[in-house]
Amino acid sequence: MSHAQKPRLAVVSPFLDKSHGTERIIVEWLSNLPDAFEIHVYSQHVEDLDASKYTMHRIPKLFGAHIFNFIWWFGANHLWRAWDRRFRGLAHDITFSPGVNCLDADAISVHIVFAEFLRRVRSELQLSRNRPRTWPRLLHRKLYYGLVTALERRVYSGPRAQLILTSRRSASELERFYGRHEKFPVIDTGLDHELFNPARRLMLRGVARQTLGIEDGAFTLLLIGNDWRKKGLPTLLDAVARIGDLPIHLLVVSLEAQDIFRILKDKNIGNNRVSVLPVRKDVEFYYAAADAYVGPSLEDTFALPVAEAMACGLPVIVSASAGVSEIITHGEDGLILDDPRDATGLAMMIRRLCNDEAFRTRLGENAAATARKYTWEQNGLELAAIFEEILRRKARPTAQAITQGP
């Protein structure tokens, strides 16, 4: 690589868009990365990323069960990059992956430790505890989680890749499961403060509530998440059932609508108390309609929607199992639920927010002040610094060899 040439960065991710938490983070990081890298994206689908900033290498998607596409994707992205390196001369100086997408990454951002998540949900995956009609889906989940955990063990146990954390709590999980004792760099996830701020939320509030058909006086809770199990939806529904005397309306935003309708039916919760809504690009529309954000996650390395809600000035309830709890002081700028399965404790927190307007107003104002400290621009600079250190580290053996001679 000549001194005039930009370092070539390969980004390996099955898809990138702003409709999913991890992928939204990566889109924002790449969008705010200083113009010092030649970016090549290996992916099956990309949205919301400025095409002028990267070269796309599209890998076909295998339709069918998710696990089959993941296995195909995992092997195919290695083959595509090997082909480009061998026949197109595209040798990449750094390979970056959000999570475990390849075996040869130089840098991996850790957004979930699947070994910990699997530990938390293992009992829920037992066939004996579920109806026979759900067994095919459960078997698929068990196989997929087992595969990803095995890949984590292979990749995270070794020192080859620089692990980048989005939550400090992930360090203890990496130590517990994979014996990693290093001090890893942490990037506190940023926010777009032009989109997410109290003034914009208040401006959109009337239209949002009218559009969604929310009745006057309804205290509206919001949960956003595509993996409703991981996001703690069952606990939240149990909590809502415990406070049936309050005018609670729950908005659940997810791509898994059919699964959520099934769980609502199983729990005998009517549509008059819960609305299942599609994902929107302008997610701030949902924050505007809400009175509080509730995220009792079983496992969440960060939980970006909680931080976005804070930036909008919403009071939030988050479980201690979500990384975003690290930036919250309980009772000052948010509420932290110690046990993500404690529906009774969660119901008490919701009841207090609903009944104490002064308290929830103070929480929301303090939440917005806390959120203002975190920006995507700062994330881009921090990520660039990590990449530059990787380049220096990779260059040292060559420099030593030149100095020592044959």
VENZI-V122042 format. One record per helix or strand. SS is the DSSP state (A for helix, B for strand). FROM is the first residue (numbers start at 1). LEN is the number of residues. If there is no record, write none. Layout:
SS:FROM:LEN, SS:FROM:LEN
This chain:
B:7:6, B:15:2, A:21:11, B:37:7, B:45:2, A:51:3, B:54:5, A:66:22, B:94:5, B:107:4, A:114:12, A:127:3, A:132:25, B:162:4, A:169:10, B:185:2, B:191:1, A:198:14, B:219:6, A:233:10, B:248:6, A:257:10, B:274:4, A:284:6, B:292:4, B:300:1, A:304:8, B:315:5, B:322:1, A:323:5, B:330:1, B:334:4, A:343:13, A:357:15, B:375:1, A:376:29
